[in-house]
Amino acid sequence: MTTIRLTMAQALVRFLAAQRTTIDGAELPLIAGVFAIFGHGNVAGLGEALHGVRETLPTLRAHNEQAMAHAAIAFAKTLRRRRLMACTTSIGPGATNMVTAAAVAHVNRLPVLLLPGDVFAGRRPDPVLQQVEDFSNATVSANDCFRPVSRFWDRITRPEQILQSLPQALRVLTDPAECGPVTLCLPQDVQAEAYDYPEEFFRPRRWLPRRPPPDADQLAAAAAALSGAKAPLIIAGGGALYAQAGDALVAFAAHRGVPVAETQAGKGTLAWDHPLAVGALGVTGTAAANALAADADVILAVGTRLSDFTTASRSLFAHPGATLIQLNVAAFDAVKHGALPLVADAAVGLEALGATLGSYQAPRAWTERAQRLAVDWNAVVARVTVPSSGPSNAALPSDAQVLGAVNRAAPSDGIVVCAAGGLPGELHKLWRVPAQGGYHLEYGYSCMGYEIAGGLGVKLAAPEREVFVLLGDGSYLMMNSEIATSVALGAKLVIVVLDNGGFGCINRLQASTGGASFNNLFPDGVGVDFAAHAASLGARTWRAAGIAELDAALQEARAADRTAVIVIATDPVAATREGGAWWDVAVPEVSSRSDVTAARQAYDAATARQRIAG
């Protein structure tokens, strides 16, 4: 057996550089690059190794560890999990900064390889700088925080251990059912230790996602339920897009005349004006989709974990005899909510289900009702996204009017990015997506601060497309450093900051549950000059006094030579009241406030409508 003597870090990066995937017939590196912020736990070992492979495995420098991991996650999401990135940090705070991002990837079933430095395996100089000591377990370090938010976790305490660990890591990162973050903790002394590695270990390997077919019995049960449906509804989730099953889902729905509602992750599966598109579902849903969901007798959910926002906290499917079919590659998700599970790849499962259904068609009256409701909803969208007097600078605009302006300015292949606050709800209801891949929301973990970093990852994955980042002032203040990274990398973004003077979304939630406005909005006279701040990070900037100026600024921003930031003040109270559904946010049983007592009574009545099965 031919061997080559390398340090563990050198062997690790050589292995990563050799991994391959195929997209549209072209072979590409599976690992597109490594985001790195170096420190004493990774600069000497892994830093030296990355320098040696910089031509085949690029290293990118970021400004915040959480942000660079968000960018890596967004990169993988944009490319439907076909490619991914790695992130390396020093030990201590650099590593734990990535824990939140690991949770984002875990919840959203997205691949990212995390390579935090770790304390000395040999323990000779313990305790080292930034080492967290467990008084009862000497094997624990700060990196143990990654265990609950990783799909695969390992600590490499001997250089030969990567021979077994790396193939397992790649298996998880590329498996559609197990996909999620992988954490390999790298003690800094082991990074520098040498071993005689088999040359065969570094041969190129091609990783393609599995496409498991459905079980025959599960398929028969699902087909039997759907073939008798008088009011069927399809829910398109993010898994349909990850499986590249969007076209198959559209064809299945069109052939059967079944209306399609969409989750946040699944939005854009159908073009907004498709005859069977009824829009967003759930708490942030359209009146059309939610009305159909309440009456549907069979719901076919494709590639979704059916979170509380999608199901209106398990109150949305109100038909007393409703049957839920969960087509999902992950059995964990397929059995939720008392569903009939159909465990399979989304595209393969839809093809098999279509072949089994024969000539089944949804009743024409049901399909026509869905189309009428969709027309009514599109009229609502047109009304709430444009000021009644037309674009002007006369008054503080609503979030809906701002996103309407951005939607009109975006090209047909533009991508909108958002994550937290009130904007995701408005976008889910109101943003018009002309084609698959134009809508990128992180709403599984709804992580404030994801927006700009995520936009960077989207742009790296799709450099030929225009990327529009929408975020509130609260998210901007939490994490904005990757504006500087986007400028440095030449990855241009158009960022629109909606300044409503604090945490406007939570202030509205506080009011809706009977609470007094408290600890969410800035006091009068307190504010931040976001445009000046963004300019200091290297961006082109504009301040828009209203929608008329926003329209003009968007055109100038699109023509700018680098990342552009537009700041506009918005109404902290206004929100789109049309559409939507109940959300289970517990209200205090006892309070001295009459508003809270009234809100509790409404809450008790709403919880009585929940269906807890499964």
C-alpha positions in Angstrom: 0.0 0.0 0.0 1.4 3.4 -1.0 1.3 6.0 1.7 2.0 9.7 1.9 3.1 11.4 5.1 1.0 14.4 6.0 -0.2 16.2 9.0 -3.7 15.5 10.0 -4.8 19.0 8.8 -3.0 18.6 5.5 -4.7 15.2 5.0 -8.1 16.6 5.9 -8.0 19.4 3.4 -6.6 17.2 0.7 -9.5 14.8 1.2 -12.0 17.7 1.1 -10.5 19.0 -2.1 -10.9 15.6 -3.8 -14.6 15.3 -3.2 -16.8 15.8 -6.3 -20.4 16.2 -7.3 -22.3 16.4 -10.6 -24.7 19.3 -11.5 -26.4 19.4 -14.9 -23.9 17.0 -16.3 -20.8 19.0 -15.1 -18.4 17.6 -12.5 -17.7 20.1 -9.8 -15.9 20.2 -6.4 -18.4 19.2 -3.7 -16.7 21.5 -1.2 -16.7 25.0 -2.9 -14.5 26.6 -0.3 -13.6 27.2 3.3 -14.6 30.3 5.3 -11.9 30.8 7.9 -11.2 33.2 10.7 -7.9 32.1 12.1 -6.7 32.1 15.7 -4.3 30.2 17.9 -6.4 27.0 17.6 -6.3 26.7 13.8 -3.9 29.1 12.2 -0.7 27.0 12.7 -2.2 23.6 11.7 -5.2 24.1 9.5 -4.1 27.5 8.3 -0.9 26.1 6.9 -2.7 23.2 5.3 -5.3 25.4 3.6 -2.6 27.6 2.2 -1.1 24.5 0.5 -4.4 23.7 -1.3 -5.6 27.3 -1.9 -5.7 26.8 -5.7 -8.1 23.8 -5.5 -9.9 24.6 -2.2 -10.3 28.4 -1.9 -10.2 30.0 1.6 -12.4 33.0 2.2 -12.0 35.4 5.1 -15.1 36.7 6.9 -15.6 39.1 9.8 -17.9 37.1 12.1 -17.9 33.3 12.7 -21.7 33.0 13.0 -22.1 35.1 9.9 -19.6 33.1 7.8 -21.5 29.9 8.7 -24.8 31.6 7.7 -23.2 32.4 4.4 -22.1 28.8 3.9 -25.6 27.6 4.8 -27.2 30.0 2.4 -24.8 28.8 -0.3 -25.9 25.2 0.1 -29.6 26.1 0.2 -29.3 28.1 -3.0 -27.7 25.1 -4.8 -30.3 22.7 -3.4 -27.8 20.9 -1.2 -25.7 19.8 -4.2 -22.6 21.7 -3.1 -21.5 23.0 0.3 -18.8 24.9 2.2 -16.7 24.4 5.3 -16.0 26.8 8.1 -13.1 26.8 10.5 -12.5 28.8 13.7 -10.1 29.0 16.6 -11.1 27.4 20.0 -13.3 29.2 22.5 -15.5 32.2 21.4 -14.7 31.7 17.7 -16.0 28.2 17.9 -19.1 28.9 20.0 -20.0 31.8 17.8 -20.9 29.1 15.2 -23.3 27.2 17.5 -26.3 29.4 16.5 -25.5 28.9 12.8 -25.3 25.1 13.4 -28.8 25.2 14.8 -30.0 27.1 11.7 -28.6 24.4 9.5 -30.0 21.6 11.7 -33.5 23.0 11.7 -33.5 23.6 8.0 -31.8 20.3 7.0 -28.9 22.0 5.3 -25.3 20.8 5.0 -22.4 22.7 6.4 -19.0 21.3 7.6 -17.9 23.0 10.8 -14.2 22.6 11.7 -13.6 24.4 15.1 -10.2 24.2 16.6 -10.1 22.5 20.0 -7.9 22.3 23.1 -4.8 20.1 23.2 -5.6 16.4 23.1 -2.4 15.7 24.9 -3.4 18.2 27.6 0.3 19.1 28.2 -0.3 22.9 28.4 -3.8 22.8 29.9 -5.6 25.1 30.6 -4.8 26.9 27.4 -6.1 30.4 26.4 -9.9 30.3 25.9 -10.3 26.7 27.3 -13.5 26.0 29.1 -12.8 23.5 31.9 -15.5 21.1 33.1 -14.9 20.4 36.8 -16.2 16.8 36.6 -15.3 15.7 33.0 -11.9 16.5 31.6 -12.9 15.4 28.1 -15.4 18.2 27.7 -14.5 21.4 25.8 -16.6 24.3 24.5 -17.1 22.4 21.3 -19.3 19.9 23.1 -21.9 22.7 22.7 -22.2 21.6 19.0 -23.4 18.1 19.9 -27.2 18.8 20.1 -27.1 20.9 16.9 -25.0 18.6 14.7 -26.2 15.6 12.7 -22.8 14.1 13.1 -20.1 15.1 15.7 -16.6 13.9 16.3 -13.5 15.0 18.0 -10.3 13.9 16.2 -7.9 13.0 19.0 -5.5 10.9 16.8 -4.5 11.8 13.2 -5.6 8.4 11.8 -9.2 8.9 13.0 -10.1 11.0 10.0 -9.8 7.8 7.8 -13.1 6.7 9.3 -14.6 10.0 10.3 -14.4 12.0 7.1 -16.3 9.5 4.9 -19.0 9.4 7.6 -19.1 13.2 7.6 -19.6 13.3 3.9 -22.2 10.6 4.0 -24.3 12.8 6.3 -23.7 16.0 4.4 -24.9 14.5 1.2 -27.7 12.2 2.4 -31.2 13.7 1.8 -32.8 12.2 4.9 -29.9 12.9 7.4 -28.6 16.1 5.9 -27.5 18.8 8.3 -24.5 20.3 10.0 -21.4 18.1 10.7 -18.9 19.2 13.3 -15.4 17.8 13.5 -13.5 19.2 16.5 -9.8 19.6 15.7 -7.4 19.7 18.8 -4.6 22.0 17.8 -1.8 19.6 18.6 -3.4 16.8 16.6 -3.8 19.1 13.6 0.0 19.3 13.5 0.8 15.6 14.0 1.8 13.5 11.0 0.7 10.1 9.9 1.4 7.8 6.9 -2.0 8.1 5.1 -2.9 5.6 2.3 -2.7 7.4 -1.1 -6.0 5.8 -2.0 -7.8 7.9 0.7 -7.3 11.0 -1.5 -8.8 9.6 -4.7 -11.6 11.7 -6.1 -15.0 10.5 -4.9 -18.4 11.6 -6.4 -21.3 12.1 -4.0 -24.9 12.2 -5.4 -28.1 12.3 -3.3 -30.0 9.1 -2.8 -33.5 8.9 -4.4 -35.3 6.2 -2.4 -38.6 4.9 -3.9 -41.7 4.5 -1.7 -42.7 1.4 0.1 -45.5 -0.4 -1.8 -47.9 -0.6 1.2 -47.4 3.1 2.0 -47.9 4.0 -1.6 -51.1 2.0 -1.8 -52.5 3.7 1.3 -51.7 7.2 0.1 -53.2 6.6 -3.3 -56.3 5.1 -1.8 -56.8 8.2 0.4 -56.1 10.7 -2.4 -58.2 8.9 -5.0 -61.3 9.5 -2.9 -60.6 13.1 -2.2 -63.3 15.6 -2.9 -61.3 18.6 -1.7 -57.6 17.8 -2.1 -54.8 20.3 -1.4 -51.1 20.0 -2.0 -48.5 21.7 0.3 -45.2 22.3 -1.4 -42.3 22.4 1.2 -38.7 23.1 0.9 -37.9 19.4 0.5 -39.6 19.4 -2.9 -37.1 22.0 -4.1 -34.1 20.4 -2.4 -35.0 17.1 -4.2 -35.3 19.1 -7.5 -38.9 17.9 -7.6 -40.5 21.3 -8.2 -41.3 20.6 -11.9 -42.7 17.1 -11.0 -44.9 18.7 -8.3 -46.2 21.3 -10.8 -46.9 18.6 -13.4 -48.7 16.4 -10.8 -50.9 19.2 -9.6 -51.7 20.4 -13.1 -52.6 16.9 -14.4 -55.0 16.4 -11.4 -56.3 19.9 -11.0 -55.2 20.1 -7.4 -54.5 23.5 -5.9 -51.0 24.1 -4.3 -50.2 26.0 -1.2 -46.6 26.8 -0.1 -44.5 26.9 3.0 -41.8 29.5 3.5 -39.2 27.1 2.3 -41.4 25.9 -0.6 -42.5 29.3 -1.8 -41.7 29.7 -5.5 -42.3 26.0 -6.4 -45.1 27.4 -8.5 -44.9 30.8 -10.2 -47.2 33.3 -8.4 -49.6 33.5 -11.3 -49.8 29.7 -12.0 -53.5 28.7 -12.3 -53.2 26.3 -9.4 -51.1 28.5 -7.1 -53.0 29.7 -4.0 -50.0 31.1 -2.2 -48.6 30.9 1.3 -50.1 28.7 3.9 -50.5 29.2 7.7 -49.9 32.0 10.2 -48.3 34.0 7.4 -50.6 32.6 4.7 -53.0 34.0 2.1 -56.7 34.0 2.6 -57.0 31.7 -0.4 -54.6 29.0 0.9 -56.0 29.1 4.4 -59.6 28.9 3.4 -58.9 25.8 1.2 -56.8 24.2 4.0 -59.7 24.6 6.4 -62.0 22.7 4.0 -59.6 20.2 2.5 -60.4 16.5 3.1 -57.0 15.2 1.9 -53.8 17.1 2.2 -50.7 15.9 0.4 -47.7 17.6 2.1 -44.5 17.2 0.0 -41.2 17.8 1.7 -42.2 19.7 4.8 -41.9 19.2 8.5 -45.2 21.1 9.0 -44.1 23.5 11.7 -46.5 25.5 13.8 -46.5 28.4 11.4 -47.5 26.2 8.5 -50.3 24.4 10.4 -51.5 27.5 12.4 -50.3 25.6 15.5 -52.3 22.5 14.5 -55.6 24.4 14.0 -55.7 24.9 10.3 -56.9 21.6 8.9 -60.4 21.8 10.2 -62.3 19.2 8.1 -63.5 16.6 10.7 -62.4 13.7 8.4 -59.3 15.3 7.0 -56.5 12.9 6.0 -52.9 14.1 5.9 -50.3 12.3 3.6 -46.7 13.2 4.3 -44.4 12.5 1.4 -41.0 13.0 2.8 -37.6 11.4 2.4 -37.1 11.5 6.2 -39.3 9.1 8.2 -38.9 11.4 11.2 -40.9 14.0 9.4 -43.3 11.7 7.5 -45.0 10.4 10.6 -45.8 13.8 12.2 -49.3 15.0 12.8 -50.8 11.5 12.7 -50.1 11.4 8.9 -50.2 8.6 6.5 -46.4 8.4 5.8 -45.0 8.1 2.3 -41.3 7.9 2.8 -39.5 8.5 -0.5 -37.7 11.0 -2.6 -40.1 13.7 -3.5 -39.7 13.4 -7.3 -39.8 9.5 -7.2 -42.7 9.5 -4.8 -44.8 11.9 -6.9 -44.1 9.9 -10.0 -45.1 6.6 -8.3 -48.2 8.3 -6.7 -49.3 9.6 -10.1 -48.9 6.3 -11.7 -51.0 4.6 -9.0 -53.8 7.2 -9.1 -54.9 6.4 -12.6 -57.4 8.9 -14.0 -58.2 10.6 -10.7 -59.1 14.3 -11.0 -60.0 16.8 -8.4 -63.7 17.9 -8.7 -63.9 20.8 -11.1 -65.9 22.9 -8.6 -63.1 22.6 -6.1 -60.4 23.6 -8.6 -62.5 26.5 -9.8 -63.1 27.7 -6.2 -59.4 27.7 -5.6 -58.8 29.8 -8.8 -61.4 32.3 -7.7 -59.9 32.6 -4.3 -56.4 33.1 -5.8 -57.7 35.9 -8.1 -59.2 37.6 -5.0 -56.0 37.3 -3.1 -53.9 38.7 -6.0 -56.1 41.8 -5.9 -55.3 42.2 -2.2 -51.6 42.0 -3.0 -51.9 44.7 -5.6 -53.8 46.9 -3.2 -51.6 46.6 -0.1 -48.2 46.8 -1.8 -48.9 50.2 -3.5 -49.8 53.3 -1.5 -53.4 54.3 -2.2 -52.2 57.7 -3.6 -49.4 56.1 -5.6 -45.7 56.2 -4.8 -44.9 59.3 -2.8 -42.9 60.5 0.2 -46.0 61.7 2.0 -46.1 59.3 5.0 -44.2 56.5 6.6 -44.7 53.4 4.3 -45.7 50.0 5.5 -43.4 47.0 5.1 -45.8 45.7 2.4 -45.4 48.9 0.4 -41.6 48.7 0.7 -41.4 45.0 -0.4 -43.8 45.9 -3.2 -41.4 48.5 -4.5 -38.5 46.0 -4.3 -40.6 43.3 -6.0 -41.3 45.6 -8.9 -37.7 46.6 -9.2 -36.3 43.1 -9.1 -35.6 41.3 -12.4 -37.4 38.0 -13.1 -34.3 36.0 -12.0 -33.7 38.1 -8.9 -33.5 36.5 -5.5 -34.9 38.0 -2.3 -33.3 37.0 1.0 -34.8 37.5 4.5 -35.0 35.7 7.8 -36.6 37.4 10.9 -39.0 40.0 12.2 -42.2 41.1 10.5 -40.8 41.0 7.0 -41.0 37.1 6.5 -44.7 37.2 7.1 -45.3 40.0 4.6 -43.0 38.4 2.1 -44.7 35.0 2.5 -48.1 36.5 1.8 -47.2 39.2 -0.7 -43.9 38.6 -2.6 -44.6 37.5 -6.2 -42.1 34.8 -7.2 -41.9 34.4 -11.0 -39.8 31.2 -11.0 -38.3 28.6 -8.7 -35.2 29.8 -6.8 -36.2 33.4 -6.5 -37.3 33.3 -2.8 -34.8 32.6 0.0 -36.2 32.8 3.5 -34.6 31.3 6.6 -37.7 30.7 8.6 -37.1 27.4 10.2 -34.9 29.0 12.9 -35.9 32.6 12.0 -32.4 33.8 13.0 -31.9 37.5 13.3 -28.7 38.4 11.6 -28.9 35.7 8.9 -30.0 38.2 6.3 -26.9 40.0 5.1 -24.6 37.0 5.6 -27.2 34.7 3.9 -27.3 37.1 1.0 -23.6 36.8 0.7 -23.9 33.0 0.5 -26.6 33.3 -2.1 -24.6 35.6 -4.2 -21.5 33.3 -4.1 -23.7 30.4 -5.2 -25.5 32.4 -8.0 -23.1 35.2 -9.0 -25.0 35.9 -12.2 -28.2 36.8 -10.4 -29.2 39.9 -8.5 -29.7 39.4 -4.8 -32.0 41.6 -2.8 -31.7 41.5 1.0 -34.6 42.9 3.1 -34.1 43.3 6.8 -35.2 45.4 9.7 -33.1 47.7 11.8 -33.0 45.1 14.6 -31.4 42.4 12.4 -29.0 45.0 11.0 -27.7 45.9 14.4 -27.3 42.3 15.3 -25.1 41.4 12.4 -23.9 43.6 9.6 -20.2 42.9 9.3 -20.5 40.8 6.1 -21.3 44.0 4.2 -17.5 44.5 4.4 -16.9 40.9 3.3 -19.3 41.3 0.3 -17.4 44.4 -0.8 -14.0 42.7 -0.4 -15.2 39.7 -2.4 -16.9 41.7 -5.1 -20.2 39.9 -4.3 -22.6 42.7 -4.8 -25.9 42.8 -2.8 -28.8 45.3 -2.9 -29.7 45.6 0.8 -32.9 47.4 1.9 -32.9 48.3 5.7 -36.4 49.0 7.0 -36.0 51.2 10.1 -39.1 51.0 12.3 -37.3 52.2 15.4 -36.6 48.9 17.2 -38.2 45.5 17.3 -41.5 46.4 15.7 -42.6 42.9 15.0 -42.4 41.8 18.6 -43.9 45.0 19.7 -47.0 44.1 17.6 -47.0 40.6 19.1 -46.8 42.1 22.6 -49.8 44.2 21.9 -51.8 41.3 20.3 -51.4 39.3 23.5 -52.6 42.2 25.7 -49.2 43.4 26.8 -48.1 47.0 27.2 -45.5 48.3 24.7 -42.3 47.6 26.7 -38.6 47.1 25.9 -39.0 46.8 22.1 -39.0 50.2 20.5 -36.3 52.9 20.8 -37.3 55.9 22.9 -38.3 59.0 20.8 -35.2 60.8 19.6 -32.9 57.8 19.7 -31.9 56.4 16.4 -29.0 55.1 14.3 -27.6 56.5 11.0 -27.6 53.1 9.2 -26.6 54.7 5.9 -23.5 56.3 7.4 -22.6 53.0 9.1 -23.0 51.0 5.9 -20.9 53.5 4.0 -18.1 53.0 6.6 -18.1 49.3 5.7 -17.5 50.2 2.0 -21.1 50.1 0.6 -22.8 52.6 -1.6 -25.7 54.1 0.4 -29.0 55.9 0.0 -31.6 57.3 2.4 -35.1 57.1 1.0 -37.8 59.4 2.5 -40.6 57.4 1.0 -41.7 55.0 -1.7 -41.1 57.5 -4.5 -37.5 57.9 -3.4 -37.1 54.2 -2.8 -38.1 53.5 -6.4 -35.4 55.8 -7.7 -32.8 54.5 -5.2 -33.4 50.9 -6.2 -32.7 51.7 -9.9 -29.4 53.5 -8.8 -28.5 50.6 -6.5 -28.9 48.0 -9.2 -26.5 50.0 -11.4 -24.0 50.5 -8.5 -20.5 48.9 -8.8 -20.6 47.2 -5.4 -22.9 46.3 -2.5 -25.6 49.0 -2.1 -27.6 49.8 1.0 -30.9 51.7 1.0 -32.3 52.9 4.3 -36.0 53.8 4.6 -38.1 54.6 7.7 -41.2 52.5 8.0 -44.4 52.4 10.1 -43.7 50.2 13.2 -47.5 49.5 13.7 -48.8 48.8 10.2 -49.0 45.2 9.1 -51.1 43.4 6.5 -54.2 42.3 8.2 -55.6 40.3 5.3 -54.8 36.6 5.3 -53.0 34.9 8.2 -54.1 32.4 10.8 -53.9 31.9 14.5 -50.5 31.2 16.2 -50.2 29.6 19.6 -48.4 32.1 21.8 -49.2 31.5 25.4 -50.9 34.3 27.2 -50.7 34.6 31.0 -53.6 33.0 32.9 -53.5 35.7 35.6 -52.7 39.4 35.1 -53.7 42.8 36.5 -54.1 44.1 32.9 -57.6 43.8 31.5 -56.2 43.6 28.0 -54.2 40.5 29.0 -57.3 38.9 30.6 -59.3 39.4 27.3 -56.4 38.1 25.3 -56.3 35.0 27.5 -60.0 34.3 26.9 -59.4 34.5 23.2 -56.4 32.2 23.5 -58.4 29.6 25.4 -61.1 29.6 22.7 -58.4 29.2 20.0 -56.6 26.3 21.7 -59.9 24.3 21.7 -59.6 24.1 17.9 -56.2 22.5 17.9 -55.8 18.9 16.7 -53.1 17.2 18.7 -53.0 13.8 17.0 -49.5 12.8 16.1 
